[in-house]
C-alpha cells in the first residue's frame, strides 16, 4: 500500500465517453505535472478484456488500478480510461489503463469506443503497451489482430502522427523461446500493416515511420508469480529515463508541454468524439496558442497585482522616482522570464508570438506611468531651470550667457533623467518630450527676456520721466526766448545719457543690431513723447498760464514786491510789458520745437496782436495773419495752438485782465486824491481876492503872524498825531467817528506836555532844550503813532504817553 500511495489514480474518461476535466486538473496538481515541462512520459496499455492489463500495470508501476476477481468470473473490470502516476519512475511517467477490447458487455457491433480510446491513446501516449496472449501468436484469427488493425487504422487518421513506441507484452510465455516468437509476431504485424488501407500519401510509408516495435514476454502471473514479478521488475527498469536518447521513447515527436497536457487531452478527446480527423500539428499549435495565452494572461495579472509595481506606480504619481527605468525593466524582465519558463516547451512560433503580445500588453500598461514620469522630469527640471536662471541673473551674469549656460546644463540633466527612465523593452522615442522641454525652455527664456527688457525699459523711462517732466514744465512756465533752446538742450542731454546707459544694459542680451536699434529708438521716442506730452498739457492751460504771468508781472515790481499804486507808476507801460510777456508765453506754447526748426510764430503774434497799428500799410492791414488754421513752416503734427485759437485766446485774455488794469487805475486815482490837499485854483484866487484885507492887517501887526505860526504848528502836531488822512481812507463817517473819540484826549495830552516842558530848568546845552513854543511845538512833528486793531499808542521821544481806544493806522 505504501508503494501505491502516490499513484493518485483518476477516472479520466467515463464508459459513456464523458471527459473528467476537473478530475484531470486535480490529478495534474497532485502530481505537480505542470512543473515538468517536457520532462514527462505517457504510457498507455490496451488489449483484450480480462487479459491482465491492470494487474501488469499495478506490478510494473505500483499503481492501484482495479483488478478482476477470478473467483467471481471473467467480466469487465475497467470501464473507460483510468489514469495514474507511475510511482518511483523518473522522469514523471503517467500511465493510462484503457478499457479492454472485444468485451461482451459492449457487443461485437459496438467498436466505436474501442477505436476512439485507441486513437486517444496513440495521440497522447509516448509508449503503448499491447497486452496479448502467447498462444495467439501465429494464429490467423487471434484475438489481437482486430486490435492491431484498429491501432493502425486510427494511426493513419492522424495528420503527421507522432512516433509511438509499441511494446508487445506477450503474456503466459510458454517454453518457446522469445527469439523464435518475436520474428513470427513482427511478420504478423507487418502483414496487418500492409493490409490496412492507407491514404495516397502513406501507401509506401514503412511501419517504422510511425512505430518503434518492442517485444517482451512475461511468465504466467498465476502459475509462476515469483518469476512473473522478477521479469516485471526487469521490465520496470526500462521505463526509467524513457525519454532520454536510446530510451523507450527517445525519438518521440510533437510532445505537448506538461502545463498544456490537460487542455490538449481534453481537446483531442472532443475532436475524436466528433469523429473528426485529428490533425496533431494543428492541435499542437492550438494547444500552444491556448496555453501560452493562459500563461501570458496569468503573468500579466501577476504583474498588475505585483506590490513592487503598485508601489512604483503610486510613487510616480507625486514625484520623480530615481532608477525608474531600471526598476521597471527588471520587473518586465522577471515577468517575461517567468513566462518563458512555463511556455518554453510549446511551439516556438506560438510561444514567441504570445510573448510579444504579453510584452506589448505590459508596455501598454506601463506607458501612462512612463509618460507621467517624463512629465515629472520635465516639470521639475523646468522649475529648477527657472530658479537657476533667476539666480544667475541675480548674480550679475549677462542674460544671454546665463540663458545659454543654464539651457545647456539642464538639457543634459533632462536627457540623463530621461535615459534613467527608459524602459529597455520599449522602443519609445523621447524626442518629442525632449523637443517639448526645449520649447518650454525657449518660451521661458523669451518670457524672462521680455520681462527683463520691460523692467529695464520701465527703469529708464522712469528716469527720463523724472529728468524731463518737471524741468520741462518749469521751463515752459517761464516762457521766454530761451525756453525751447533750453528744452532741446535738456532733452538731448538726458536722452543721450539714458540711451547710453540702456545700450550698455542691452549688451548682455546679445540681441541683433536691428533689435537693439529699435529698442533704443523706442526709448528716444518715449523721451520725445514726455516733452511733447508736457507741452500739450501746458498748452491746454495756456489761458490760465497767460493770466498768471500777467498778474504776476502787473502786480509785482522788478524785485517781486507787491506794487502800491501811489500815482507815480506808468500803468500803460506796465500793462504793455505784462501783456508782451504773456504773449511770449503764448507763442512758446503754440508749437513743439524739438527739432530746431525756425518759425515766425512769435513775430506773427506780436505783429497781429500788439503792434498791428505800427508800420502796417492799408493793403497789409486788410489781411489778418491769424485768420488761418495752420502756422507757416510748422507741420500740423507739431502745432498745439492754431493761429485762430491764439487770436481767440488773446481776446479772452484781454477781457479777463481788463478788470485788473481798471482796478489799478482806480486805486492810483484814489491815492492821488487822498494825497492832494491843496484847494482848487479858483478857490486859491478867491482867497487871495477876498482875503486881501486880512493879509494887509497881518502885515501891519506882525504879532498875528506869530499866533498864526503857533496855530499852524499846533494844527500840524494834531494832524500828525490824529493821522487824519489815514482815518478818512476808510470813509468819511468812520473817519469822523474815530477822530471825535481821539480829539480831546490828544489836545489834552499836547497841552500837558507843553506845560511840563515849560517847567523844566534850563540845561547847560541849549540845543537840547527848547527855548520857545515854536520849537516845542515843532518837536511834536516827529511823533510816531503806532496802532493795532486793539489800541493806538502815542509815542514821543521820551516814550509812550497815551493810549487811545483801538484803531488801525497805516503810515505812508
DOMINU-39047 format. One record per residue (C-alpha): x, y, z. Coordinates in steps of 0.05 Angstrom, whole numbers, padded with zeros to 5 digits, always signed. Example, Ala and Ser with C-alpha at 12.3 -4.5 7.8 and 13.67 -1.06 7.14 Angstrom:
+00246-00090+00156/+00273-00021+00143/
***
This chain:
+00000+00000+00000/+00058+00047+00014/+00082+00039-00058/+00013+00054-00086/+00000+00116-00042/+00030+00165-00093/-00004+00140-00156/-00066+00185-00149/-00108+00143-00196/-00164+00182-00231/-00221+00162-00276/-00204+00203-00338/-00259+00183-00386/-00324+00151-00366/-00351+00090-00401/-00401+00134-00438/-00345+00178-00464/-00351+00235-00414/-00285+00270-00403/-00269+00285-00330/-00234+00353-00340/-00238+00373-00266/-00210+00306-00244/-00152+00313-00293/-00136+00383-00268/-00137+00358-00196/-00093+00299-00216/-00042+00345-00250/-00039+00390-00188/-00029+00330-00142/+00027+00300-00182/+00055+00370-00200/+00057+00352-00273/+00054+00425-00296/+00124+00436-00268/+00155+00381-00311/+00156+00418-00377/+00175+00366-00430/+00206+00320-00379/+00150+00272-00373/+00124+00209-00408/+00055+00179-00420/+00045+00104-00422/-00020+00071-00444/-00040-00002-00445/-00091-00035-00489/-00111-00106-00501/-00168-00156-00497/-00214-00153-00439/-00192-00193-00377/-00122-00203-00405/-00089-00178-00341/-00074-00106-00363/-00089-00075-00295/-00050-00129-00259/+00010-00116-00303/+00007-00041-00291/-00001-00048-00216/+00060-00092-00212/+00100-00053-00263/+00086+00019-00240/+00060+00009-00168/-00009+00035-00187/-00075+00014-00155/-00120+00001-00214/-00178-00045-00200/-00163-00117-00218/-00211-00173-00239/-00231-00222-00185/-00221-00290-00218/-00264-00324-00165/-00324-00284-00187/-00317-00300-00261/-00288-00264-00320/-00322-00197-00333/-00306-00125-00350/-00266-00091-00295/-00240-00026-00326/-00293+00019-00356/-00270+00078-00399/-00199+00103-00386/-00164+00109-00319/-00101+00148-00305/-00048+00144-00251/+00023+00164-00236/+00078+00112-00241/+00107+00111-00171/+00182+00118-00167/+00194+00126-00242/+00236+00185-00265/+00221+00227-00303/+00148+00235-00284/+00110+00180-00321/+00035+00175-00327/+00001+00111-00345/-00069+00103-00375/-00108+00038-00366/-00156+00031-00426/-00220-00009-00426/-00208-00078-00455/-00228-00094-00526/-00273-00149-00551/-00315-00147-00488/-00384-00179-00486/-00412-00120-00447/-00407-00074-00508/-00421-00129-00560/-00387-00143-00624/-00420-00086-00663/-00403-00031-00613/-00330-00018-00631/-00334+00057-00634/-00308+00068-00564/-00251+00019-00577/-00228+00059-00636/-00237+00125-00600/-00198+00103-00539/-00144+00073-00584/-00137+00138-00623/-00136+00178-00559/-00081+00133-00531/-00039+00139-00594/-00049+00215-00596/-00026+00228-00524/+00020+00170-00507/+00094+00161-00518/+00092+00086-00504/+00034+00039-00517/+00034-00029-00485/-00005-00081-00525/-00023-00138-00479/-00031-00205-00517/-00032-00279-00503/+00027-00321-00524/-00018-00373-00555/-00047-00321-00604/+00020-00312-00639/+00018-00343-00709/-00058-00353-00709/-00098-00321-00765/-00159-00309-00721/-00121-00288-00660/-00154-00240-00611/-00101-00188-00621/-00109-00180-00696/-00172-00136-00693/-00137-00095-00641/-00076-00084-00685/-00119-00066-00744/-00155-00015-00701/-00088+00014-00678/-00061+00021-00749/-00126+00048-00777/-00133+00103-00726/-00059+00119-00731/-00070+00136-00805/-00124+00186-00785/-00071+00229-00752/-00041+00281-00797/+00033+00277-00787/+00026+00228-00728/+00076+00227-00671/+00124+00168-00669/+00100+00120-00616/+00134+00060-00584/+00091-00003-00589/+00112-00052-00536/+00080-00120-00547/+00076-00155-00480/+00069-00230-00491/+00033-00259-00430/+00038-00331-00404/+00100-00346-00443/+00110-00420-00460/+00173-00458-00469/+00182-00429-00538/+00240-00381-00534/+00225-00307-00546/+00276-00307-00602/+00230-00354-00641/+00166-00318-00623/+00188-00247-00639/+00200-00258-00715/+00132-00291-00723/+00100-00233-00685/+00135-00180-00726/+00115-00216-00790/+00042-00216-00768/+00047-00142-00750/+00076-00126-00819/+00020-00165-00854/-00032-00127-00814/+00002-00061-00832/+00004-00079-00905/-00069-00099-00906/-00094-00035-00875/-00120+00015-00927/-00075+00075-00929/-00081+00146-00956/-00045+00161-01021/+00009+00198-00983/+00026+00138-00939/+00019+00079-00988/+00094+00068-00988/+00108+00091-00917/+00141+00036-00876/+00115+00016-00807/+00179+00042-00775/+00160+00113-00795/+00102+00111-00746/+00123+00060-00694/+00181+00033-00655/+00163-00040-00643/+00188-00073-00579/+00172-00145-00557/+00176-00172-00486/+00150-00237-00456/+00125-00250-00386/+00110-00314-00350/+00042-00331-00323/+00023-00289-00262/-00020-00344-00233/+00026-00403-00244/+00095-00371-00238/+00082-00309-00196/+00152-00301-00170/+00183-00308-00239/+00130-00260-00265/+00147-00208-00213/+00221-00215-00227/+00210-00205-00302/+00165-00145-00288/+00218-00115-00243/+00269-00122-00300/+00219-00091-00349/+00207-00034-00299/+00279-00012-00305/+00269+00002-00379/+00219+00056-00362/+00269+00097-00322/+00293+00156-00365/+00249+00131-00421/+00252+00197-00458/+00327+00200-00458/+00363+00184-00524/+00361+00109-00536/+00305+00103-00485/+00239+00072-00499/+00211+00138-00523/+00277+00171-00541/+00256+00191-00612/+00185+00215-00596/+00159+00276-00634/+00109+00332-00623/+00108+00329-00547/+00059+00375-00513/+00088+00412-00452/+00063+00386-00386/+00027+00450-00369/-00016+00441-00431/-00029+00367-00423/-00097+00376-00391/-00123+00423-00444/-00091+00382-00500/-00122+00317-00476/-00190+00348-00469/-00188+00379-00539/-00163+00314-00570/-00220+00275-00539/-00271+00326-00563/-00245+00321-00634/-00245+00244-00630/-00316+00244-00601/-00339+00286-00660/-00309+00233-00706/-00264+00283-00740/-00195+00271-00766/-00145+00290-00714/-00093+00339-00741/-00039+00334-00689/+00006+00390-00715/-00053+00437-00717/-00074+00411-00649/-00005+00424-00622/-00008+00495-00647/-00077+00503-00618/-00055+00477-00551/+00006+00521-00552/-00037+00581-00570/-00087+00569-00514/-00036+00550-00461/+00013+00606-00479/-00044+00655-00477/-00066+00629-00410/+00005+00633-00384/+00012+00704-00413/-00053+00726-00381/-00033+00696-00315/+00035+00731-00316/+00001+00796-00337/-00047+00791-00278/+00010+00775-00231/+00048+00836-00257/-00013+00881-00248/-00021+00859-00175/+00054+00858-00162/+00066+00901-00100/+00131+00929-00127/+00095+00953-00190/+00038+00982-00149/+00087+01019-00103/+00126+01045-00163/+00062+01068-00199/+00038+01103-00136/+00105+01137-00124/+00107+01164-00195/+00040+01199-00184/+00074+01251-00140/+00148+01256-00156/+00207+01231-00196/+00229+01161-00178/+00304+01150-00184/+00322+01088-00224/+00251+01084-00253/+00272+01053-00319/+00319+01002-00286/+00266+00980-00235/+00210+00975-00286/+00254+00939-00337/+00273+00889-00284/+00200+00876-00267/+00182+00866-00340/+00243+00820-00349/+00222+00780-00290/+00151+00773-00317/+00176+00752-00386/+00226+00704-00356/+00171+00671-00316/+00130+00665-00379/+00189+00635-00416/+00199+00583-00361/+00127+00558-00366/+00119+00565-00442/+00188+00543-00463/+00165+00474-00489/+00107+00499-00531/+00111+00512-00605/+00165+00564-00618/+00125+00608-00664/+00065+00608-00619/+00106+00619-00556/+00144+00676-00588/+00080+00709-00614/+00046+00705-00546/+00109+00730-00513/+00109+00790-00558/+00036+00802-00542/+00050+00797-00468/+00108+00845-00475/+00064+00894-00514/+00009+00889-00461/+00059+00903-00406/+00088+00961-00444/+00019+00989-00456/+00005+00981-00382/+00066+01019-00360/+00065+01071-00415/+00019+01121-00378/+00065+01115-00317/+00126+01126-00361/+00093+01187-00393/+00076+01213-00324/+00148+01202-00303/+00172+01242-00363/+00123+01297-00346/+00150+01300-00274/+00221+01302-00302/+00201+01357-00350/+00165+01399-00298/+00216+01391-00242/+00275+01403-00289/+00240+01464-00318/+00227+01491-00247/+00300+01481-00230/+00320+01514-00295/+00277+01575-00278/+00308+01581-00209/+00378+01571-00236/+00367+01624-00289/+00340+01673-00237/+00399+01660-00191/+00448+01670-00249/+00415+01736-00268/+00414+01758-00195/+00488+01742-00191/+00503+01793-00245/+00514+01746-00303/+00492+01773-00371/+00424+01748-00394/+00449+01714-00458/+00506+01679-00421/+00460+01658-00364/+00408+01631-00412/+00459+01594-00454/+00495+01563-00394/+00430+01542-00359/+00399+01515-00423/+00459+01471-00439/+00465+01446-00368/+00391+01429-00358/+00383+01398-00427/+00438+01349-00407/+00405+01337-00339/+00338+01325-00374/+00368+01276-00423/+00403+01238-00367/+00339+01233-00327/+00301+01210-00390/+00354+01158-00401/+00347+01135-00329/+00272+01128-00340/+00279+01090-00406/+00248+01020-00407/+00294+00975-00447/+00237+00931-00472/+00200+00991-00502/+00224+01024-00564/+00198+01092-00544/+00228+01154-00573/+00234+01211-00522/+00250+01261-00577/+00180+01291-00573/+00183+01304-00499/+00254+01329-00506/+00232+01377-00561/+00174+01400-00518/+00222+01411-00460/+00268+01452-00506/+00208+01492-00529/+00187+01505-00457/+00257+01529-00441/+00258+01574-00501/+00189+01600-00484/+00210+01615-00412/+00274+01649-00436/+00233+01691-00483/+00185+01709-00425/+00242+01727-00379/+00277+01766-00434/+00213+01805-00447/+00203+01817-00372/+00275+01839-00362/+00273+01884-00422/+00207+01913-00397/+00239+01925-00329/+00299+01959-00360/+00254+01999-00406/+00210+02019-00348/+00271+02038-00307/+00300+02084-00359/+00232+02111-00377/+00221+02130-00304/+00290+02162-00303/+00273+02202-00365/+00205+02220-00336/+00237+02246-00273/+00292+02282-00312/+00246+02314-00363/+00176+02323-00338/+00188+02372-00281/+00244+02413-00313/+00206+02418-00380/+00144+02441-00343/+00184+02494-00305/+00217+02518-00370/+00150+02523-00404/+00121+02563-00346/+00179+02612-00355/+00161+02620-00428/+00217+02662-00456/+00261+02667-00517/+00309+02615-00490/+00255+02566-00469/+00258+02518-00528/+00334+02520-00535/+00339+02502-00461/+00287+02447-00470/+00325+02419-00530/+00390+02420-00492/+00358+02385-00433/+00323+02335-00479/+00386+02317-00517/+00429+02311-00455/+00381+02268-00415/+00363+02225-00476/+00435+02214-00494/+00452+02194-00423/+00394+02146-00417/+00405+02115-00485/+00479+02105-00470/+00465+02071-00403/+00408+02030-00434/+00453+02007-00491/+00504+01981-00441/+00450+01943-00405/+00424+01914-00470/+00493+01887-00489/+00483+01829-00440/+00423+01805-00481/+00465+01796-00544/+00408+01816-00589/+00418+01832-00662/+00435+01903-00681/+00368+01917-00712/+00330+01898-00649/+00377+01940-00606/+00366+02000-00650/+00290+01990-00647/+00291+01987-00571/+00336+02048-00565/+00294+02086-00615/+00233+02069-00575/+00266+02099-00513/+00284+02162-00552/+00212+02167-00577/+00188+02159-00506/+00232+02218-00484/+00205+02259-00541/+00135+02238-00521/+00147+02263-00450/+00167+02332-00475/+00111+02335-00525/+00061+02310-00474/+00083+02362-00423/+00079+02416-00476/+00009+02394-00495/-00010+02394-00422/+00015+02465-00413/-00016+02487-00479/-00083+02463-00454/-00074+02512-00395/-00047+02568-00439/-00101+02619-00418/-00090+02604-00345/-00014+02610-00352/-00021+02676-00390/-00066+02706-00337/-00019+02681-00283/+00041+02712-00319/+00004+02777-00330/-00020+02781-00257/+00050+02766-00231/+00084+02820-00274/+00029+02871-00266/+00022+02867-00191/+00096+02859-00173/+00156+02903-00187/+00224+02881-00211/+00242+02859-00141/+00180+02816-00137/+00150+02862-00085/+00075+02877-00089/+00060+02942-00124/+00027+03000-00087/-00009+03045-00136/+00014+03114-00109/+00002+03150-00173/+00074+03152-00196/+00071+03085-00234/+00063+03082-00310/+00005+03034-00315/+00006+03035-00391/+00079+03013-00395/+00070+02961-00341/+00008+02934-00377/+00045+02930-00443/+00104+02894-00411/+00059+02844-00376/+00018+02832-00439/+00081+02823-00482/+00108+02772-00433/+00041+02735-00434/+00042+02737-00510/+00112+02709-00510/+00086+02652-00466/+00030+02640-00516/+00080+02637-00574/+00123+02587-00535/+00063+02541-00523/+00035+02547-00594/+00080+02494-00624/+00131+02439-00608/+00202+02459-00626/+00246+02400-00610/+00279+02397-00679/+00308+02468-00681/+00263+02488-00738/+00257+02564-00748/+00187+02592-00745/+00155+02661-00742/+00100+02647-00692/+00126+02699-00642/+00134+02754-00693/+00067+02739-00723/+00032+02743-00656/+00067+02808-00638/+00052+02839-00705/-00020+02817-00705/-00039+02828-00632/+00007+02881-00603/+00039+02923-00658/-00015+02915-00711/-00022+02991-00718/+00052+03006-00728/+00080+03006-00798/+00021+02970-00828/+00003+02991-00898/-00070+02991-00918/-00060+02930-00963/-00028+02891-00908/-00078+02912-00855/-00133+02882-00897/-00104+02812-00888/-00106+02782-00817/-00045+02737-00807/-00082+02698-00753/-00141+02681-00797/-00113+02612-00811/-00115+02542-00781/-00040+02529-00791/+00025+02564-00780/+00073+02576-00836/+00132+02528-00837/+00103+02489-00778/+00074+02419-00790/+00005+02404-00764/+00034+02348-00720/+00075+02399-00682/+00021+02452-00677/-00012+02456-00609/-00050+02523-00615/-00071+02545-00684/-00069+02619-00704/-00145+02624-00698/-00142+02594-00628/-00086+02642-00610/-00129+02701-00631/-00188+02675-00592/-00145+02662-00530/-00116+02732-00535/-00184+02764-00539/-00207+02724-00479/-00143+02741-00442/-00152+02816-00454/-00224+02813-00430/-00206+02776-00366/-00146+02822-00349/-00182+02888-00362/-00213+02887-00293/-00144+02882-00261/-00120+02941-00301/-00182+02982-00285/-00175+02968-00211/-00102+02990-00213/-00122+03055-00248/-00178+03068-00198/-00131+03054-00139/-00080+03102-00168/-00131+03157-00177/-00156+03147-00106/-00085+03154-00079/-00076+03218-00118/-00138+03248-00090/-00121+03228-00019/-00050+03257-00023/-00070+03325-00055/-00096+03373+00000/-00089+03440-00039/-00154+03474-00056/-00172+03484-00128/-00141+03543-00165/-00206+03582-00165/-00210+03574-00090/-00139+03600-00083/-00156+03660-00127/-00218+03674-00086/-00178+03670-00021/-00127+03720-00049/-00180+03769-00072/-00227+03763-00012/-00172+03757+00040/-00131+03816+00016/-00154+03860+00074/-00137+03806+00125/-00069+03797+00093/-00054+03871+00099/-00077+03871+00171/-00026+03816+00185/+00028+03857+00152/+00011+03917+00195/+00010+03876+00260/+00066+03822+00259/+00041+03792+00325/-00014+03757+00286/+00039+03722+00246/+00067+03692+00310/-00002+03670+00331/-00016+03641+00263/+00051+03605+00263/+00038+03575+00332/-00031+03555+00309/+00000+03522+00247/+00049+03482+00289/-00006+03461+00337/-00051+03440+00278/+00007+03404+00247/+00020+03365+00311/-00053+03347+00317/-00054+03326+00243/+00005+03280+00254/-00020+03251+00320/-00091+03241+00297/-00069+03215+00228/-00128+03249+00196/-00111+03227+00125/-00106+03155+00147/-00172+03157+00184/-00211+03183+00124/-00184+03129+00079/-00235+03082+00109/-00291+03131+00092/-00320+03197+00115/-00365+03173+00171/-00316+03123+00202/-00262+03177+00200/-00306+03229+00236/-00327+03179+00290/-00255+03158+00302/-00229+03230+00305/-00285+03251+00353/-00262+03199+00403/-00189+03218+00397/-00191+03294+00391/-00199+03316+00463/-00150+03265+00493/-00099+03285+00441/-00107+03361+00455/-00104+03349+00530/-00041+03308+00522/-00008+03363+00480/-00024+03418+00529/+00001+03376+00588/+00064+03363+00551/+00074+03437+00536/+00065+03452+00610/+00115+03400+00631/+00165+03426+00581/+00157+03498+00607/+00171+03477+00679/+00238+03443+00664/+00301+03481+00686/+00347+03509+00633/+00402+03460+00618/+00474+03473+00600/+00462+03453+00530/+00412+03500+00499/+00407+03457+00436/+00373+03400+00473/+00322+03444+00510/+00270+03482+00471/+00273+03556+00484/+00208+03578+00452/+00139+03550+00440/+00150+03544+00366/+00209+03498+00378/+00170+03459+00428/+00111+03450+00382/+00158+03433+00325/+00185+03376+00365/+00117+03342+00360/+00123+03336+00286/+00168+03275+00300/+00114+03239+00338/+00103+03167+00315/+00036+03137+00323/+00034+03061+00330/-00033+03028+00324/-00063+02959+00322/-00132+02931+00318/-00137+02933+00393/-00105+03001+00411/-00066+03062+00387/-00006+03089+00425/+00022+03159+00423/+00097+03155+00425/+00146+03212+00433/+00220+03216+00442/+00210+03201+00515/+00167+03140+00503/+00093+03124+00503/+00050+03176+00537/-00022+03160+00520/-00063+03101+00498/-00124+03115+00457/-00182+03068+00440/-00167+03013+00388/-00153+03037+00318/-00114+03017+00257/-00065+03068+00229/-00027+03056+00164/+00033+03101+00156/+00050+03125+00087/
***
